[in-house]
Amino acid sequence: MALARDAYRKLEEIVGKEHVTDDPAFLDSYAFQWLAELVRPKQSHFMPRPVAVVMPASTEEVQAVVKLCNEYGVKAKPISTGWYHWAAPLKEEDDTIQIDLRRMNRILEIDEKNMFAVVEPYVICAQLQAEVMKLGYNINIIGAGSSTSIVASACAYAGPGPSTFWMGNNSDNVLGMEWVTPTGEIIRTGSLGSGSGWFCSEGPGPSVRGICRGALGSRGAMGVYTKCAIKLIHWPGPPELEPQGTLPGYRLPIPDNFRVYTIAVPDWDTWADIYYEIYDNEIGYIFHRQFNLAGADLAPALWLTYIDPDKTLGDIEELLEKPEIKELTEEMRISFQLILAGRSMRDIELQDKILDRILEETGGWKVKRFCEQDMAEFTNMYLQRMGHKHMNFVWVGGYLGSWMQSGTPDWVKGYVPIAIKGLERDAASGKLVQCGGDALMGCGSQLGGGGMTGLEQFVSYDPADPESVAAGTQHMVDAVKDAVSNGFPPGKELLYLQVGQKDEEIWETLEKSAQPMVYHFQRKIKEAFDPNNIGDRMYSILPEEKG
Ligand SMILES: Cc1cc2nc3c(=O)[nH]c(=O)nc-3n(C[C@H](O)[C@H](O)[C@H](O)COP(=O)(O)OP(=O)(O)OC[C@H]3O[C@@H](n4cnc5c(N)ncnc54)[C@H](O)[C@@H]3O)c2cc1C
């Protein structure tokens, strides 16, 4: 399908000829998406092709593009840094203009006194973190890493990361948004909307928390967020991160007022107990189960290989045979990373003592090898900057996340054995990477101050091998069944599956959810804000006849 020529010419008038294209080669570069092969017909690596890509440079240009979509009955799909396939068009039959926000890449303001920054959609976490650290501040970097858009996570999708326990979740840290609605109105939320500046996204002034921010956002289906303010957090470290060492295992020296630990526990009950203790005692700057993404059987060998400039992935098999690695693998089978940051030396000493007491009382321990200087400095680099996302794909080039339902540690530990058994079963065919069943990773807390966690099962598959892709898809189907048959809601695999499902299949699931009326309310919200239906189905609704 193609865009009407006069519509294309109008796009050129809005953004300039050089910032719009319908060249199939460019369009396909937007359609080519990680994860697509798991849900697209014939395991295609491509999502549907947009009819044009347009790159606006200002809110007014975004507004004009959105109005044009309304005029021509074309869908509008924004993309910021593009880490998820659902930033692409979803259906072949929907003519969709992809709104690429990469020209809106400015940090507009850093308000030191009131501790917030105002950014455009293509500002990435690493860019803002580097600027605010010079001033003694930090930001929550989401688990997807430092090259993701702040606006995308804060306004349009999720936002937890390793630092969320101390710094809050981006969906909570957003202090105001500028929103081009699906009809092309400009709404400024919260205090900004009442002319009082960027300090509270929920008021005085309009809030979108209940209609399209929520926990998972509207994922590009409810207009375009063109700016947001994000909360800054105290940074008790140096004004610049100065990595040392050799590619790829860069290391970040640990200041005197920091401690970097990998902590292990004997069983999942202790895992939950220790999480509660950390919440209750309010220690820890970064709290994450990170390294286990490589799988409990393989993780220690992988990370020790990674930081050794003389080793490659090919050495891992041999390493796994060494008695000391076998011992280490058992020692840290259930482990996580914790970085403490003291606001003074007395503070860090106190936090250290509290941690030792917690370990003594719960029966946990520090993993000696992973707390030694080389590994601790690598851990510090990894988790302070979150620049290692390529490691998610380390085994065979593709991975999908299953499970990840959020809840209290006691609730989450309930699904751990089911998730482990499920992956063992699905990987037994040899079509998925066999890494020990437990490749569960996730934030110590998805809420500032603790209370809620979640574990994502990292399932590695080979995107170039049709049988491996099929096994990945089957694993997602199985994980939904495993969850539901054990009394848990489905996890993030269902969000992936829905990208490839027909509307009717999605409605069937929504009807079976705990409160289907929510999707009827959302339909009414959509009808009010998007009467011409330019947003796609990432904003979940049930049609009237299903009510
Ligand atoms: C490997 C990996 C790990 C991840 N881990 C985490 C994690 O730990 N925590 C977490 O929060 N998320 C995680 N995510 C998902 C992540 O939230 C998003 O990827 C990120 O928040 C947004 O950046 P992005 O580049 O993905 O945005 P995009 O892919 O550009 O967009 C994400 C969605 O938001 C919409 N969108 C983007 N920009 C705008 C805008 N300006 N206005 C309106 N809608 C917009 C898009 O249409 C799309 O639906 C992970 C993703 C990957 C690939």
The ligand as a Tripos MOL2 file, in Angstrom:
@<TRIPOS>MOLECULE
LIG
   53    58     1     0     0
SMALL
NO_CHARGES

@<TRIPOS>ATOM
      1 C1         16.7000   -6.1220   25.7480 C.3       1 LIG1
      2 C2         15.5900   -5.3160   26.3420 C.ar      1 LIG1
      3 C3         15.4520   -5.2670   27.7050 C.ar      1 LIG1
      4 C4         14.4440   -4.4940   28.2600 C.ar      1 LIG1
      5 N1         14.4010   -4.3630   29.6110 N.ar      1 LIG1
      6 C5         13.5890   -3.4340   30.1450 C.ar      1 LIG1
      7 C6         13.6360   -3.1070   31.5130 C.ar      1 LIG1
      8 O1         14.3780   -3.7020   32.2690 O.2       1 LIG1
      9 N2         12.8470   -2.1200   31.9690 N.ar      1 LIG1
     10 C7         12.0000   -1.4540   31.1460 C.ar      1 LIG1
     11 O2         11.3120   -0.5520   31.5850 O.2       1 LIG1
     12 N3         11.9030   -1.7810   29.8630 N.ar      1 LIG1
     13 C8         12.6670   -2.7240   29.3390 C.ar      1 LIG1
     14 N4         12.5910   -3.0010   28.0090 N.ar      1 LIG1
     15 C9         11.5900   -2.3320   27.1980 C.3       1 LIG1
     16 C10        11.9180   -0.8560   27.1580 C.3       1 LIG1
     17 O3         11.0490   -0.2470   28.0550 O.3       1 LIG1
     18 C11        11.6770   -0.0520   26.0770 C.3       1 LIG1
     19 O4         12.4500   -0.7090   25.1860 O.3       1 LIG1
     20 C12        12.1250    1.3800   26.4860 C.3       1 LIG1
     21 O5         11.3830    1.8420   27.6050 O.3       1 LIG1
     22 C13        11.8110    2.4230   25.5770 C.3       1 LIG1
     23 O6         12.8050    2.6700   24.7180 O.3       1 LIG1
     24 P1         12.6470    2.0380   23.3120 P.3       1 LIG1
     25 O7         13.8370    2.3090   22.5210 O.co2     1 LIG1
     26 O8         12.3120    0.6210   23.4240 O.co2     1 LIG1
     27 O9         11.3590    2.7880   22.7640 O.3       1 LIG1
     28 P2         10.6290    2.5010   21.4240 P.3       1 LIG1
     29 O10        10.8460    1.1100   20.9290 O.co2     1 LIG1
     30 O11        10.9760    3.6030   20.5140 O.co2     1 LIG1
     31 O12         9.1410    2.6410   21.9060 O.3       1 LIG1
     32 C14         8.5440    1.7790   22.8310 C.3       1 LIG1
     33 C15         7.0330    1.9550   22.6920 C.3       1 LIG1
     34 O13         6.6760    3.2810   23.0450 O.3       1 LIG1
     35 C16         6.1500    3.9900   21.9270 C.3       1 LIG1
     36 N5          6.7960    5.2990   21.9080 N.ar      1 LIG1
     37 C17         8.1200    5.5530   21.7850 C.ar      1 LIG1
     38 N6          8.3510    6.8570   21.8460 N.ar      1 LIG1
     39 C18         7.1550    7.4510   21.9960 C.ar      1 LIG1
     40 C19         6.7570    8.7990   22.1090 C.ar      1 LIG1
     41 N7          7.6500    9.7820   22.1100 N.pl3     1 LIG1
     42 N8          5.4340    9.0630   22.2250 N.ar      1 LIG1
     43 C20         4.5170    8.0610   22.2510 C.ar      1 LIG1
     44 N9          4.8480    6.7550   22.1590 N.ar      1 LIG1
     45 C21         6.1570    6.4600   22.0300 C.ar      1 LIG1
     46 C22         6.4810    3.1800   20.6990 C.3       1 LIG1
     47 O14         5.5160    3.3040   19.6990 O.3       1 LIG1
     48 C23         6.5390    1.7670   21.2590 C.3       1 LIG1
     49 O15         5.2800    1.1900   21.2730 O.3       1 LIG1
     50 C24        13.5410   -3.8100   27.4240 C.ar      1 LIG1
     51 C25        13.6760   -3.8750   26.0590 C.ar      1 LIG1
     52 C26        14.6820   -4.6220   25.5200 C.ar      1 LIG1
     53 C27        14.8170   -4.6780   24.0420 C.3       1 LIG1
@<TRIPOS>BOND
     1     1     2 1
     2     2     3 ar
     3     2    52 ar
     4     3     4 ar
     5     4     5 ar
     6     4    50 ar
     7     5     6 ar
     8     6     7 ar
     9     6    13 1
    10     7     8 2
    11     7     9 ar
    12     9    10 ar
    13    10    11 2
    14    10    12 ar
    15    12    13 ar
    16    13    14 ar
    17    14    15 1
    18    14    50 ar
    19    15    16 1
    20    16    17 1
    21    16    18 1
    22    18    19 1
    23    18    20 1
    24    20    21 1
    25    20    22 1
    26    22    23 1
    27    23    24 1
    28    24    25 2
    29    24    26 1
    30    24    27 1
    31    27    28 1
    32    28    29 2
    33    28    30 1
    34    28    31 1
    35    31    32 1
    36    32    33 1
    37    33    34 1
    38    33    48 1
    39    34    35 1
    40    35    36 1
    41    35    46 1
    42    36    37 ar
    43    36    45 ar
    44    37    38 ar
    45    38    39 ar
    46    39    40 ar
    47    39    45 ar
    48    40    41 1
    49    40    42 ar
    50    42    43 ar
    51    43    44 ar
    52    44    45 ar
    53    46    47 1
    54    46    48 1
    55    48    49 1
    56    50    51 ar
    57    51    52 ar
    58    52    53 1
@<TRIPOS>SUBSTRUCTURE
     1 LIG1         1 GROUP 0 **** ****
